[in-house]
Amino acid sequence: MQNQKTPDTSRRRWWTIVAFAVLLGLIFGGGLLYGYRMIESSKGREAARQAVDVLLQRTYLCGKMEEETRREFISSSKELTERYSEWTLVSNEQNKYTFRQDVDALAPGCEGRAYFGISEHGDLTLFEGRPKDGKVMQTFFQIDTKKLEATLPKEELVLLRQGIRVHDKAEYHSILSTYEEFADTNEKDAATMAH
């Protein structure tokens, strides 16, 4: 006996194939629609984002400043300030943001090349190289040389005039704190009154 298909069986297969095709069409069509909406949505977000220039300034103990410029894409100023939360916003002018960060260290170029000394005006000064070379990096305060000579050995003033080399942050702070007690208070008062 031959296996004959009944019309009911054929119809069921036909409906199964049609249902399967419709299901595949819905899945495929839904996926395409979802993908299209995602692309359109991301285009809208990208269009809302704007390009800004960011200037990052790192200021080191020795007075040196390093600058780095970046191009950033942001939706809002808040997004940018959150991104640079470790920095201080200094200015924001026409899509140009400047951030500054004080680094509690000597700049890589200062280590071993920085010298504390006395400028020709009698100020405690940090020089790049020996004081005689005159490359001032940072000026601090007027030194009361009479008080210094009366308190410390004469060689100390000679050493300061020749330059005291600074190798690291600890030496920097140590030398600065040592000579702060010899700041000319009259100069400080005059400078305070002038401001």
ChimeraX attribute file (.defattr): number of C-alpha atoms within 10 A of each C-alpha:
attribute: neighborCount
match mode: 1-to-1
recipient: residues
	/A:1	3
	/A:2	4
	/A:3	5
	/A:4	7
	/A:5	8
	/A:6	8
	/A:7	8
	/A:8	9
	/A:9	11
	/A:10	11
	/A:11	11
	/A:12	11
	/A:13	11
	/A:14	12
	/A:15	12
	/A:16	12
	/A:17	12
	/A:18	12
	/A:19	12
	/A:20	12
	/A:21	12
	/A:22	12
	/A:23	12
	/A:24	12
	/A:25	12
	/A:26	12
	/A:27	12
	/A:28	12
	/A:29	12
	/A:30	12
	/A:31	12
	/A:32	12
	/A:33	12
	/A:34	12
	/A:35	12
	/A:36	12
	/A:37	12
	/A:38	12
	/A:39	12
	/A:40	12
	/A:41	12
	/A:42	12
	/A:43	12
	/A:44	11
	/A:45	11
	/A:46	13
	/A:47	10
	/A:48	12
	/A:49	14
	/A:50	12
	/A:51	12
	/A:52	17
	/A:53	17
	/A:54	18
	/A:55	18
	/A:56	22
	/A:57	19
	/A:58	18
	/A:59	19
	/A:60	18
	/A:61	17
	/A:62	25
	/A:63	17
	/A:64	15
	/A:65	16
	/A:66	12
	/A:67	12
	/A:68	9
	/A:69	12
	/A:70	10
	/A:71	11
	/A:72	12
	/A:73	14
	/A:74	16
	/A:75	14
	/A:76	11
	/A:77	13
	/A:78	10
	/A:79	12
	/A:80	17
	/A:81	15
	/A:82	10
	/A:83	11
	/A:84	15
	/A:85	11
	/A:86	11
	/A:87	17
	/A:88	15
	/A:89	16
	/A:90	13
	/A:91	12
	/A:92	13
	/A:93	8
	/A:94	8
	/A:95	12
	/A:96	13
	/A:97	20
	/A:98	19
	/A:99	20
	/A:100	20
	/A:101	17
	/A:102	14
	/A:103	13
	/A:104	11
	/A:105	16
	/A:106	22
	/A:107	20
	/A:108	11
	/A:109	11
	/A:110	22
	/A:111	17
	/A:112	14
	/A:113	14
	/A:114	27
	/A:115	26
	/A:116	28
	/A:117	26
	/A:118	26
	/A:119	20
	/A:120	12
	/A:121	9
	/A:122	15
	/A:123	18
	/A:124	25
	/A:125	27
	/A:126	29
	/A:127	28
	/A:128	22
	/A:129	20
	/A:130	20
	/A:131	23
	/A:132	14
	/A:133	9
	/A:134	14
	/A:135	14
	/A:136	19
	/A:137	17
	/A:138	15
	/A:139	17
	/A:140	12
	/A:141	19
	/A:142	21
	/A:143	23
	/A:144	19
	/A:145	16
	/A:146	10
	/A:147	13
	/A:148	17
	/A:149	14
	/A:150	9
	/A:151	11
	/A:152	10
	/A:153	10
	/A:154	11
	/A:155	10
	/A:156	14
	/A:157	16
	/A:158	12
	/A:159	13
	/A:160	19
	/A:161	19
	/A:162	16
	/A:163	21
	/A:164	21
	/A:165	22
	/A:166	23
	/A:167	15
	/A:168	16
	/A:169	15
	/A:170	12
	/A:171	13
	/A:172	21
	/A:173	12
	/A:174	11
	/A:175	14
	/A:176	16
	/A:177	11
	/A:178	9
	/A:179	15
	/A:180	14
	/A:181	13
	/A:182	19
	/A:183	19
	/A:184	18
	/A:185	14
	/A:186	11
	/A:187	14
	/A:188	13
	/A:189	10
	/A:190	10
	/A:191	11
	/A:192	9
	/A:193	8
	/A:194	7
	/A:195	5
